[in-house]
Amino acid sequence: MKNLVFALIYTVGLCTTLGQSKSNLELLDIFNMEFISEPQISPDGNQILYVRNFKDVMTDKNLSNIWVINADGSKNRPITTGNHNDSHPRWSNDGKKIVFKSNREDDRTKLYLMWMDTKEMVPLTNTPKAPGQIRWSPDDRYLAFTMFVPKENKSIIELPPKPEGARWNKPPTYIDKLNYRGDGQGYLKSGNTQLFTISVDGGTPKQWTSQNFDHGAPEWSKDGSKLYFSANFNPDEALEPMNSELYELHLKDGKIRALTDRYGPDTSPKVAPDGSKIAYLGLDDKLQGYQLTQLYVMDVASGTPQLISGDFDRSVTNIQWAGDAKGIYFQYHDKGETKIAHITLNGTITDKVGKVGGLSLGRPYNAGDYTVSSSGNIAYTLGTTQHPADLGFYSKRGSQRLTYVNNDLFSFKAVGNVEELWWKSSYDQRDIQGWVVTPPNFDPTKKYPLILEIHGGPFLSYGSVYSAEIQAYAAAGYVVLYANPRGSASYGSEFGNLIHHDYPNHDYDDLMSGVDAVIAKGFVDPTNLFVTGGSGGGVLTAWIVGKTDRFKAAVVAKPVINWTSFVLYADGAAFFSKYWFGKRPWEDPENYFRRSPLSYVANVTTPTMLLTGEEDYRTPIAESEQFYTALKLEGVETAMVRIPGASHGIANKPSNLIAKIAGILAWFDKHKAQK
């Protein structure tokens, strides 16, 4: 017995010692990080499907399989396996079958049907293009979905026939549309997203629409005789990108009728369980940079809409009807936290779940998902500063965490501590929220270098969620500050529009006040400050080095440097000029240049690196090239890092995220003062 007791004490002591000697995260650990997404609770609330996302270090791919778990946390197991992408699982209404998308055969994404009792599966589609958004019919006999349908864009250029055996270059590409390329898509193929249905018995999908416009996700009427969808059928759609309406499609004769008619977007129709009402999202467009998305309910019989969320000062997203049709669940961001709430038809709101997030593995953006059963049970992505998304479950008994997909990694890898911090802006004393991340084994008596990391958007928000990029900086010995300056979402309409037609400007003061607030804590070396940010954060980083020399070095990632060239070169030209400036560049050139970091380039002395994906069509690499050349002409130490094959979402490949972090750390380490 004594030997057994000694063995137990030794084992516990050894485990405790091992637990205390965790090593810091390394860049290669990004390949080992997993997260869950698309939680789909069964209609009866007893089971949850979810997508488990992982990475393959040998092929540099993001992969995913589908798992199922009981709501009490038991019988957690995969229902698909393999190194491919299984996603978009959706329960049938009777809970006996699911459909999902997968590229498991010949690397083409198809729609699959699985019987949940036997786990047998069969492909339902064999189309050249991948199915998009999918919806079960009320009787579970059909599926409605979107799919891109190509269309020939005939060139007016006719070349003479080439001699037999001649080797000529490819014929010229003829482009005649305003929106001719998209970030992450490249140069756009001619065609549109159309609506289809298919029987669950298989066969050929039936195409219901053919207009020269894209059609949104379909929603079935209660009796299965109609499909509801949103679309922008405006003849000037390219110049009016926000002016969509709701439509109904009669499956008997294919006729389409508009249900809404106003200036502004109406989207995301959801039919009530009793079929009497349609909930949807929209707003009266005031051409502001930041506008709250609101919740409406339309009576099907009369067609009369009612604004439900009029007094709610946050954007409503991801709406889902309650089982009794007396209220609607929705998702929203509030002060850096994503929440799920319930709203009655008279506008009474009750929060249900917080800490919804963890879907943005790279940077700490607010992003989450959920579904709700007819009984009110909720499956959601649970994310905190200490781990990416796991599966959360909410019932009347409260919330619980059902999965721990990164416990294997974090059992021997240390994560930096994250603390929320509020401060007053030096410009107008507004309250600004941020988060301070300290290195593992942090010693508050020491002085650490600081990285200010700035979010993009600019109308987005950071939050209390895990970030592999931020944690990598902390693991390298840096204190990191990330924040939500004015213009960020999740603080209401007035705060978001403080930068309307005035960005960048006083968000600079918000950020500098945050740096001062962290320095005041006593553990940051004020002579070792660094700054970086991507997209809108790249804009602000370039702006900052033109306004101050307090930072030892800067990395400007995927920025806008010259607003005139950006508006004329990026995808979404009509949106940016219309909503962010109000005028086109030649109508107001002084304002465009006043707000461009290029206007301050003569002030820059900070060593500045530019970093952008070579296939970025949102903030094209030409923006980085302009600033790089301008800095060289000014004699400023600079370098340019180009990520091959990367779009605006650099982290879409694991190795690209690693390359980005490695490049930033190399530049900062090069210029860090050695103590």
BELKA-V390936 format. One line per field, one symbol per residue. phi: phi as a letter, one per 30 degrees, with the letter a starting at -180 (. if undefined). psi: psi as a letter, one per 40 degrees, with the letter a starting at -180 (. if undefined). A space follows every 10 residues. Layout:
phi=???
psi=???
This chain:
phi=.ddddddddd dddddddddd cdcddcddde dcdcacbhdb ddedicbbda cccbbcddch cdbabccbbd ddjdhdadcb bjdbccahdb ddddicbbca cacdchicdb cccbdddcid bbdcbbddcd dcdbbddeci cbbcacadcd bdcddddccd dddeidccde dddcbbcdcc abdicidddd kbdccbbbdd djjcdcdcbb ddbdcdedbd dedicbccac accdecedcb dcccbcbccd ddbidcbdcb aadkdbbhdb ddedidbbca claddcicdb bddccbbcdd dcidcbdcce cccbdcbhdb ddddicabda cacbhibcbc bbbddcjdcb dcbchclicc ddcdddaaaa bbdddjdbcb dcbbdcaddc ccbbbddjcb ccbbdcdddd dbbdcddcbd bcbcdddbid dbcabcccde hdbddcccdc ccccdckddb bdadbdbddd ddddddjcdb cbbcdejddi bjddddcdcd habdaddede ddddeddded djccddcbcb balciedded ddddddcacd cdabbcchcc cbddddddbd diedddddcc bibdeddbdd dddecceedc ddddbdebcc baddcdcdbe dddddddedd ddddiddaab cccdiccdde ddcedddddd dddddddddd cdddc
psi=dddddddddd ddddddddde fiiiiidded eehiiiifhh iideeeihii hhhiihddef ihiiihiiii eeeifhiiei iigahhifhh iideeeiiii iifdhfehhi hihhhedeei iihdifidii ibhihiidee dihiiiihhi hhghiehhii hiiheigiii iihhheidge iihedahhih aihihiiiie eaahihhdie ifiihahihi ideeeihiii igehdfddeg eegiiiihhh edeeihhhdi gihihhifhh hideeeihii iaihhefidh hhhihihhhd ddehihhdfd ehfihhigih iideeeihii iihhfehhih ihhieeehhh idiafhaeeg dcifihhaii iiideeihhi hhhaeeiahi hihhadeaii hdigeeddde dehihiihhi hiihhedefi hhiahhhiii fhheeihiih hhhhiacefa iiagiihddd dddddeeihh hiigiieiie eiddddeeeh ffhicedddd ddddddddde eeehheegii iiiibddddd ddddeedife hdiihhhgih dhdddddedi ifddddddde deiidedfdd ddddehddee deehehhhih hiiefhedgi eddddddddd dddeehhiih hhhhehadgd edhddddddd dddddddddd ehhh.
